[in-house]
Amino acid sequence: MAKKILSVVSIIVVSILGAIFFLESTSIDRELYANTFIVDAIYLEEEGIVEISFLDNSGKTQSVILEILGMAESFQKNYAGSKFTEEVPFSSVPQYGWKTNPVTFVVKHEEFGKVGIKTEIHAPDESSPPIIFSKL
């Protein structure tokens, strides 16, 4: 009986430690990605464009696929290198706001492998929306 209880307790402790390690490593990855990749998508109303920028501070990006979702005509473009700025025509703010047009990046990186990045378009006078990183 004592062996069964000890086995169950051991499994629970190992599971908890594994979960803590996983959560801690995920936050470290997010911080590492946030310090490495700088992305932004700003709507410049007077010019009628969204200016999208990407910068890899490590210089190890091999390629990037940029996509803006939710548009009537899909926008997707491939880039080589660790830095680019793209201007995409937008005549006005979408009826339901910028959340309906997320900007996504699929980055092929020498050190990190494939990384997904998602952000939202915002006006210059608004704070930058959160950036979501994921290991692909």
Secondary structure, DSSP 8 states (H G I E B T S, - for coil): -HHHHHHHHHHHHHHHHHHHHHHHHHHHHHHHHHHHEEEEEEEETTTTEEEEEEEETTS-EEEEEEEETT-SS-EEEEEESSEEEEEEE-SS--TT-GGGS-EEEEEEETTTEEEEEEE--B-TTS-----EEEE-
